[in-house]
Each structure stands twice: as C-alpha cells, then as structure tokens.
Amino acid sequence: MSAYLRQVFAIVRKDILLEFRSKDRLVAMGAFAILAAALFNFSIDVASVRPRDVIAGLVWMTLVFGGLLGVGRTFHLEAEDAAIRGLLTSPAPKDAVYLAKVTVNFVLVFALSVVVLGVFALFFAVDVNAALLPTVLVLALGSLGFVALSTLFAAVSTGTSMGETLLPILVFPLLVPMVVFGAGATSRLIAGRPFAEVAGNVRILGAFAFAALAAGAVLFRYVVEE
Amino acid sequence: MSDEVALRAQGLVREYGAVRAVDGVDLTLRAGEALTIFGPNGAGKSTLLGMLGGAIRPTRGEVSLRGEPIDGATTSWRSRIGILSHRGFLYARMTSAENLRFYGELFALDRVEERVYAGLDRVGLADRARSEVRELSHGMRQRLSLARALLHDPDIVLLDEPYTGLDPSAASVLRDVLSELRDGLRTVVVVTHNLREGLAMATRVAIQRGGRFVWEGASDAFDPVDFERHYHATIEEAA
C-alpha cells in the first residue's frame, strides 16, 4: 500500500474508533433524524397533502440539517490537546487529511440518509421499495457532494470565533443546486417514474460531488495552515 | 558536533495583523547543537518554534533543513522534525499504544509495533500501553507526548516548555531522555522559562524579547546563578 493510502486509512480508522467510543455524532444525528420525522409526521395534514409528494423534500432537508450536526463537529475530535497540530505537522499531505475526513463523514451522512429514508417511509406509510436502489444511489451522490463541501467549510468555521454557527451560513447557499436536483430525482423515483427520467439529475449530482471533492482537496491546505 | 548546517532560518518575520510576533530572526544550527531560547511571555518564542517546525507559515523569511527549504508544497522534510509542545497532540479516548501506532502510520514508519513498545518503554510507560490517555496523569501524558515526538527518530527536535507542570519524577524521566538526544547527531531547540533546566540541556543560549534575539552565546560561559542575573539584566536593558 502506498504511504498516501496508508495515511488516509490511518486517519479514517482513528476517526471511526473515536466515533464509536464517544458516539457523540452518531447519537446526535440519529436522534435528530427520528425526531424530525416524528415532528413532520404530526405537522403535515395527510388529508390535504399526499405524503408521497412531500417526502423527498423532507428527506433532503433532514439530511442537510442532520448532516450539518455531525459534519460541523468533524474537527472537534482534533480540538482536544491540540491534536490537529500533530496531524498537520505530520508528513501526511493535507489533501490526505481532507480525503480521510470526507470518507468518515460520508459513511456517517450516507448512513443517516438511508435511516432517514426508512424512517420517513415508515411514518408516512410510503412504499419506496419499487425504486430503492436508484433512490439510494441518488442519496449516496448527494451525501458525497454534501460532505465534500461541508467538510471544507467545517475546517473554516472551526477556526473562527463563531464556530459551528457559521457553518450553515457558509454552506447552505452552495448546497442549493444539489438539493434542487437531488430532491427532484428522489421525488420522481418515489412517484414511480423511470430512472431514465432522472438520469440527468444523477449526472449533475455526480458532477457536483466530483467538483466539490476536487476543490476541497486543493483548498483544504490553505484553510488549515496557520 | 558536525560542521553540517542542520537548521537555518533567515530573516524570519511573523505578523498577526498589526502585531509583529517575530521580528527578523536569523539562526544557524549545526548537527549536534542544542539551542535554548529564553524570554518573557509574549516574546514570540513559541511562534518562532512553530515556524522552525513548519507549523506556522512565516510572513517573511525562510527556514531550511540541511539546505532544503521547508514549504507547504512538500511534506518529506516533516519526517525529520519531532515536536514536543506543552499541548500533547494526543487523543484522550485512545490508549497510549493506539496514539503512538496512529502517529507511526501517519509517518509511514516500518516496524511500527516494535517502535511503539520501544517508545513506551523509553519513557517508562510500558505498563500503561493499554490505558486510555484520559486516565493518565499530566506527567504521564507529557512523557507519552515525548515518545510520540521521538517515535520516527527525528534529527531535529523542537521542544516548547517541556517541563511545564511536571512532577519531579516525570521531570527526571524527561531529563534522561533529553540527555540521550545530545548524541552529537541531533539538533535540539528548546523554548522554556525554566532557566536552570534550559541552561543544562543547551550548548547555545539565546534570549528573545519583542520578537528578536537580544542576546546569544555559549551556555558554558555561565553557571545557573550568573545566568539568571545576566538574563534579568538583558531583559531590562532591552525593555
């Protein structure tokens, strides 16, 4: 294995180990998803609105807000005892640090998106099985684009006095295209439309994720260097 | 001591807005030399050490290791530097061995397990390999941090206030390990307020105030009492 991949895997393994020991982000994101689904369930009058028409938007909103709860704390693992300085003064390239953080965040946010889809389908009694795989693919691409962008901005906001409060202000405007195309594709797939009808949306989501990853890998160094 | 220049800093300046923390420091250290930098709070010592270790980017000036300039574009030079700060760079919810193993992987070392246990043994923590860092005392954490800083056998070692908050036994372990570093091959830079310990481990001494070196000289020209007088006189003169 190359030194680069070894360094990426070392950070991924360390972050996952710390996540399972502290469970901070897992608990916060999971609880948020379930509570959001419960609240939306009570706040939507199913006699006047068909759940099938609104579920995609609700899933994506929960994904974005719940995801930010977790991604915003990406660098809190490193805050204690100035461990971030140990990471950044090691020979691991900054883009390796970024890719490792994105990988762990992707695992968390993608898992959240699948849980959210399942919980909303259960609460609103909507059958999502017919187009489950394409829907999961859309959520996976959306999760990747989301974490690629928000991990970079989490590094920016961690270094400011406003901290996590700043993160939504920085990230939300940039997430608009992803939410528009992601929620649009999810909505049509849940409505039983063929995958070919959303293939364009999927390509745009893929391009968004790739562009966000490339930009993040290049810019991360400038964000974290003192 | 070798004639080879191990570490060179030229015209180092670091500004934070209107504040100039380091103001034009020039420094040349040969392999085997140990420099201790003294100075009051706010003199810019830690900022200077941060720039020497590549953790802080200079506003102006350049640092080079054995003639190779350090910059953000490459990372290979980082394997030659070991940094011990008064912050440990450790993960509280990981064990001592897990912390060292993680840094071993980051530095892409061979024989990681062997190095981890040799490092723990060196600082007297072999029996705490499976203890989470949050269960260790401050002195133990500082010793573990020293093992982390030396895990990759760096030839330049930078120490920022290594004795802060240590009990006598932890300070003794630290003193023994630091004396091992004076093997004529390694270059050591220490920043400290502890005049006695700092003088004992140095071959050269500098006094920094207002971001500049206001005095530099050989450490063997003074005994600790004389040096303390000299230090206070120099600081007052530079004020």
Interface residues (C-beta under 8 A of the other chain):
Chain A: A3 R6 Q7 F9 A10 I11 K14 L17 L18 R21 S22 L77 E80 D81 A82 A83 R85 G86 L87 L88 T89 S90 P91 A92 P93 K94 R221 E225 E226
Chain B: G50 G53 G54 A55 I56 R57 G72 T75 S76 R78 S79 I81 I83 S85 R87 G88 F89 L90 Y91 A92 R93 M94 E98 F102 Y103 E105 L106 F107 A108 V133 R141 R148
